[in-house]
Amino acid sequence: MNDTTLKYFKQQLPGLAGGYTLDVPDCAIKLNQNENAWDWPAHLKQEVFERVRDLPWNRYPPFTPDAFVGKVAAHIGAEPGQVLVGNGSNELLYSVFVSTLERGRKVVIPQPTFTVYKLLADLLGADVETAGLDDELQYDSAALEKAAEDAAVVVLATPNNPTGSVIDPTDLEHLVNTSGALWVVDEAYFEFHGETAIELTRSCRNLVVLRTFSKALATAGLRFGCMVCHPEARPIFGAAKLPYNLNIFTMAAVETAIENAVTMKTRVEETKRERDRIARKLREYTGVKVYPSRANFILFETERSPRDVWKAMVERGVLIRDVSGYPRLGKALRVSIGRPEENDAFIKALEYAMTVVA
Ligand SMILES: Cc1ncc(COP(=O)(O)O)c(C=O)c1O
């Protein structure tokens, strides 16, 4: 790129410094993106195909897909007038940030956390403060309260990715009620934890809750998420969304997922049991520190080089996430919980890595 091309861009663009990429070698066992380890059963996929086959593909979907939003709202326990839907919760996070952040405004993003928050905040030129997680990477509400004082927005994930930590609901309620900032609470891993702030959105005008179908509902490939806010705020956030953002295929799949959520829930229980089994196993190794997790992944630290451990595991066909480049996580790796046999393969590959990496 020559100098003339560079002049087109706003100077704060993260892409000018290389942007965000993910190293994804081809491995038989993929435990690096906190996905659901179980694909949809064939009969449910067939049901989606049949629903979509009979719809007119030449027409736009409804301008506001009210019936669809009503089903999503009922599923998550919100009123339809509080819900916006999008291609993954990332798209809605984008709408919220575009509506609230700009140069000279502060956003609090406790670190370490999901990379996309800072990426978008940087894109918009906002000032980022990273307070909010203590030395054990647990939420520190006093630090959050202080950081929020002059902030426009605070964004936090509960359970947090990659730490697995959760915020106490009473602390969160106090923070939202006493703060002038907008609180964006990302509940991407809600189903593995079970606590939600959705109820608070009915009364708090400064709260947004994000949900995704990418994790417990096994729909990452189709891209679907939603957000819940106070009914007065919804049209304002909605105006920062592209029209017709959801396609008919995604909507048919999400309706099918909702109707079959009970079946999918058994996988959530199995994932939680496996998470606790693997955490116990990891705690048996000397030199390995395991962070408590309420999500479908585990963060752990090793005294060996995390990059070398990661590479040795890739050689054995097991892909986990090297998060040692994240702030404060120089020694850490993250493993997503898979099917029992995949988790056993993870343990075997880790044991191998610990014998070959100094
Ligand atoms: C905290 C958090 N929020 C959101 C997402 C992505 O959600 P979506 O697939 O709905 O965009 C992830 C994915 O890893 C995540 O960890």
The ligand as an SDF file (V2000), in Angstrom:
LIG
                    3D

 16 16  0  0  0  0  0  0  0  0999 V2000
  -18.1300  -13.1000   24.9010 C   0  0  0  0  0  0  0  0  0  0  0  0
  -18.5270  -13.3990   23.4950 C   0  0  0  0  0  0  0  0  0  0  0  0
  -19.4620  -12.6430   22.9060 N   0  0  0  0  0  0  0  0  0  0  0  0
  -19.8520  -12.8760   21.6440 C   0  0  0  0  0  0  0  0  0  0  0  0
  -19.2850  -13.8940   20.9050 C   0  0  0  0  0  0  0  0  0  0  0  0
  -19.6780  -14.1170   19.4830 C   0  0  0  0  0  0  0  0  0  0  0  0
  -21.0240  -14.1630   19.3320 O   0  0  0  0  0  0  0  0  0  0  0  0
  -21.7040  -14.2210   17.8920 P   0  0  0  0  0  0  0  0  0  0  0  0
  -21.2640  -15.5110   17.2630 O   0  0  0  0  0  0  0  0  0  0  0  0
  -23.1380  -14.2120   18.2460 O   0  0  0  0  0  0  0  0  0  0  0  0
  -21.3010  -13.0230   17.1190 O   0  0  0  0  0  0  0  0  0  0  0  0
  -18.2980  -14.7000   21.4610 C   0  0  0  0  0  0  0  0  0  0  0  0
  -17.6700  -15.7570   20.6590 C   0  0  0  0  0  0  0  0  0  0  0  0
  -16.7030  -16.3700   20.9700 O   0  0  0  0  0  0  0  0  0  0  0  0
  -17.9130  -14.4380   22.7930 C   0  0  0  0  0  0  0  0  0  0  0  0
  -16.9630  -15.1610   23.3930 O   0  0  0  0  0  0  0  0  0  0  0  0
  1  2  1  0
  2  3  1  0
  2 15  2  0
  3  4  2  0
  4  5  1  0
  5  6  1  0
  5 12  2  0
  6  7  1  0
  7  8  1  0
  8  9  2  0
  8 10  1  0
  8 11  1  0
 12 13  1  0
 12 15  1  0
 13 14  2  0
 15 16  1  0
M  END
$$$$
